[in-house]
Amino acid sequence: MSLSYWDGAYRSDRKIWGKRPSEIALAAAKYFSGAAIPTAGKRMLDIGCGYGRDAFYLASQLGVRMTAVDPAAAAVEMAKADGAKGGPPDVDFRVSRFQEIADGPFDLIYAANLYQILPPEERRLFPKAVNELLAADGLFILGTLSTRDPEHAGKGAAVRGDANSWVDKTYVHLSDRAELESGFGFLKFHQCFEHEFLESRAGGSRHHHISWILIAGRNAAGGGKE
């Protein structure tokens, strides 16, 4: 992952995607509500939290004890500043890579728009980290760009030896279902679907995306259908 790129982007553009929660966070909250899964008081980990828009939203909606990490110090600084204002729920924000998290297990693990910017070696390590950090009856929520994403598919220079990956302004990797099933096959998929949406940016532009939303756990208990 290009940490220098993202840290610089947060310092220059600040809250790049505005204050509204992401489509992935909205889908996660809808899932827990529809499946009537109790979440109050459970431990939740947001990996790649950015400036905290999803962490604050999910902590509020689900009543969880939220830990949120991101390697970009500029993003975490913004999140902590918002938390200090006293409005949003209390969230434990940390500057950290996912490989450095050591205080599991977590009942819920959430990762939106992180997997798609991890280089190959980190993508191989990421499922292992999830497996180690997720509680025995835990749930994992992943949002990552699809190979059909119109904003990034085929844009920029293709990365040699790394299928479905390109470098334009920064590195991005797009996934298909087979990749998710292979990487996260140690979990039971409750929902795995492509979601198409328009993403508004703070500067006024709108990006057209198609993302995979995966909700999976260690057991067969789950709501909805794939």
TORLOTI-756666 format. One record per residue (C-alpha): residue number from 1; x, y, z. Coordinates in nm, 3 decimals. Each point is the difference from the previous one (the first is absolute). Example, Ala and Ser with C-alpha at 12.3 -4.5 7.8 and 13.67 -1.06 7.14 Angstrom:
    n        X        Y        Z
    1    1.230   -0.450    0.780
    2    0.137    0.344   -0.066
//
This chain:
    n        X        Y        Z
    1    0.000    0.000    0.000
    2    0.130    0.347   -0.087
    3   -0.007    0.148    0.349
    4    0.172    0.322   -0.107
    5   -0.266    0.055   -0.269
    6   -0.293   -0.043    0.239
    7    0.156    0.195    0.283
    8    0.065    0.284   -0.243
    9   -0.353   -0.022   -0.139
   10   -0.152    0.028    0.347
   11    0.222    0.296    0.086
   12   -0.082    0.188   -0.320
   13   -0.363   -0.100   -0.069
   14   -0.104   -0.063    0.362
   15   -0.335   -0.186    0.008
   16    0.020   -0.127   -0.357
   17   -0.332   -0.187    0.000
   18   -0.194    0.242    0.220
   19   -0.159   -0.089    0.332
   20   -0.268   -0.244   -0.118
   21    0.067   -0.369    0.074
   22    0.110   -0.216   -0.291
   23   -0.231   -0.229   -0.193
   24    0.176   -0.293    0.169
   25   -0.083    0.132    0.348
   26   -0.363    0.059   -0.096
   27   -0.024   -0.357   -0.132
   28    0.155   -0.138    0.319
   29   -0.243    0.186    0.225
   30   -0.292   -0.118   -0.217
   31    0.120   -0.359    0.024
   32    0.021   -0.003    0.379
   33   -0.340    0.165    0.030
   34   -0.168   -0.237   -0.245
   35    0.159   -0.313    0.146
   36   -0.084    0.111    0.355
   37    0.356   -0.074    0.112
   38    0.075    0.149    0.344
   39    0.307    0.225   -0.010
   40   -0.025    0.226    0.307
   41    0.315   -0.015    0.211
   42    0.192   -0.220   -0.242
   43    0.357    0.077   -0.105
   44    0.032    0.125   -0.358
   45    0.315    0.073   -0.199
   46    0.003    0.238   -0.297
   47    0.315   -0.068   -0.205
   48    0.095    0.289   -0.229
   49   -0.235    0.245    0.172
   50    0.124    0.315   -0.175
   51   -0.133    0.307    0.180
   52   -0.266   -0.201    0.181
   53   -0.325    0.061   -0.186
   54   -0.097   -0.370    0.000
   55    0.138   -0.070    0.347
   56   -0.211    0.276    0.155
   57   -0.310   -0.105   -0.195
   58    0.026   -0.371    0.084
   59    0.082    0.066    0.364
   60   -0.314    0.210    0.022
   61   -0.226   -0.236   -0.196
   62    0.119   -0.327    0.153
   63    0.091    0.105    0.353
   64    0.338   -0.173   -0.024
   65    0.329    0.071    0.174
   66    0.193    0.120   -0.303
   67    0.373   -0.017   -0.066
   68    0.100    0.166   -0.328
   69    0.345   -0.009   -0.159
   70    0.166    0.158   -0.301
   71    0.368    0.038   -0.093
   72   -0.055    0.357   -0.126
   73    0.073    0.228    0.294
   74   -0.175    0.297   -0.163
   75   -0.327   -0.194   -0.021
   76    0.015   -0.118    0.360
   77    0.076    0.355    0.114
   78   -0.324    0.119   -0.162
   79   -0.197   -0.287    0.154
   80    0.134    0.070    0.348
   81   -0.077    0.370   -0.037
   82   -0.362   -0.081   -0.088
   83   -0.025   -0.242    0.291
   84    0.134    0.263    0.240
   85   -0.290    0.231   -0.089
   86   -0.229   -0.232    0.196
   87   -0.269   -0.046   -0.263
   88    0.075   -0.343   -0.153
   89    0.022   -0.320    0.206
   90    0.324   -0.083    0.176
   91    0.238   -0.181   -0.237
   92    0.355   -0.115    0.072
   93    0.195    0.129   -0.302
   94    0.356   -0.120   -0.059
   95    0.272    0.048   -0.260
   96    0.073   -0.359   -0.095
   97    0.033   -0.248   -0.285
   98   -0.220   -0.308    0.013
   99    0.309   -0.218    0.058
  100    0.068    0.183    0.328
  101   -0.339   -0.057    0.168
  102    0.050   -0.230    0.295
  103   -0.298    0.045    0.235
  104   -0.255   -0.234   -0.155
  105   -0.224   -0.182   -0.014
  106   -0.269    0.231   -0.138
  107   -0.364   -0.096   -0.038
  108   -0.030    0.204   -0.319
  109    0.267    0.099   -0.251
  110   -0.075    0.261   -0.265
  111    0.223    0.099   -0.293
  112   -0.132    0.234   -0.269
  113    0.208    0.107   -0.299
  114    0.322   -0.135    0.149
  115    0.054   -0.336   -0.170
  116   -0.002    0.171   -0.342
  117    0.308    0.211    0.079
  118    0.208   -0.279    0.155
  119    0.289   -0.131   -0.214
  120    0.015   -0.378   -0.067
  121    0.202   -0.100    0.307
  122   -0.224    0.199    0.236
  123   -0.311   -0.144   -0.169
  124    0.130   -0.347    0.084
  125    0.065    0.100    0.360
  126   -0.332    0.177    0.050
  127   -0.229   -0.310    0.018
  128    0.246   -0.160    0.244
  129   -0.025    0.308    0.222
  130   -0.379   -0.011   -0.015
  131    0.007   -0.368    0.094
  132    0.221    0.070    0.301
  133   -0.193    0.307    0.121
  134   -0.359   -0.123   -0.049
  135   -0.179   -0.157    0.296
  136   -0.126   -0.358   -0.020
  137   -0.355    0.116   -0.074
  138    0.104    0.327   -0.167
  139   -0.110    0.166   -0.323
  140    0.215    0.163   -0.267
  141   -0.120    0.278   -0.232
  142    0.205    0.085   -0.309
  143   -0.058    0.260   -0.268
  144    0.236   -0.001   -0.298
  145   -0.012    0.106   -0.364
  146   -0.123   -0.243   -0.264
  147    0.174   -0.085   -0.327
  148   -0.304    0.168   -0.159
  149    0.065    0.331    0.172
  150   -0.038    0.268   -0.271
  151    0.218    0.253    0.179
  152    0.319   -0.208    0.010
  153   -0.024   -0.308   -0.224
  154    0.260    0.031   -0.273
  155    0.098    0.354    0.104
  156    0.368    0.087    0.029
  157    0.290   -0.245   -0.038
  158   -0.065   -0.370    0.055
  159    0.219   -0.153    0.272
  160    0.207   -0.279   -0.148
  161   -0.049   -0.333    0.177
  162   -0.286    0.136    0.211
  163   -0.329   -0.071   -0.178
  164   -0.278    0.259    0.017
  165    0.233    0.264    0.144
  166    0.081    0.344   -0.139
  167    0.194    0.309    0.095
  168   -0.150    0.333   -0.092
  169    0.038    0.260    0.275
  170    0.060   -0.288    0.236
  171   -0.015   -0.379    0.007
  172   -0.339   -0.173   -0.009
  173   -0.095   -0.368   -0.018
  174   -0.340   -0.123   -0.116
  175   -0.150   -0.331    0.116
  176   -0.238   -0.262   -0.133
  177   -0.204   -0.241    0.209
  178    0.240   -0.288   -0.059
  179    0.281    0.199    0.162
  180   -0.213    0.076    0.306
  181   -0.107   -0.362    0.032
  182    0.362   -0.111   -0.020
  183    0.141    0.258    0.241
  184   -0.278   -0.013    0.258
  185   -0.104   -0.362   -0.046
  186    0.054   -0.070    0.370
  187   -0.325    0.191    0.063
  188   -0.362   -0.081   -0.079
  189   -0.135    0.259   -0.246
  190   -0.334    0.142    0.113
  191   -0.018    0.269   -0.267
  192    0.230    0.071   -0.294
  193   -0.131    0.232   -0.267
  194    0.101    0.283   -0.231
  195   -0.135    0.342    0.086
  196   -0.009    0.282   -0.255
  197   -0.006    0.360    0.121
  198    0.108    0.358   -0.056
  199    0.254    0.129    0.252
  200   -0.002    0.373    0.066
  201    0.328    0.166    0.086
  202    0.052    0.305    0.214
  203    0.118    0.200   -0.303
  204   -0.332   -0.054   -0.176
  205    0.097   -0.280   -0.243
  206   -0.190   -0.329   -0.012
  207    0.164   -0.336   -0.068
  208   -0.183   -0.302   -0.140
  209    0.095   -0.321    0.183
  210   -0.086   -0.367    0.021
  211    0.118   -0.163    0.322
  212   -0.024   -0.345    0.151
  213   -0.163   -0.009    0.342
  214    0.085   -0.314    0.194
  215   -0.147   -0.095    0.336
  216    0.138   -0.325    0.138
  217    0.045   -0.187    0.328
  218    0.143   -0.312    0.151
  219   -0.339   -0.170    0.026
  220   -0.312   -0.041   -0.214
  221   -0.210    0.249    0.193
  222   -0.078    0.300   -0.216
  223   -0.278    0.200   -0.156
  224   -0.103    0.081   -0.352
  225    0.110   -0.175   -0.314
  226    0.290    0.025   -0.238
//
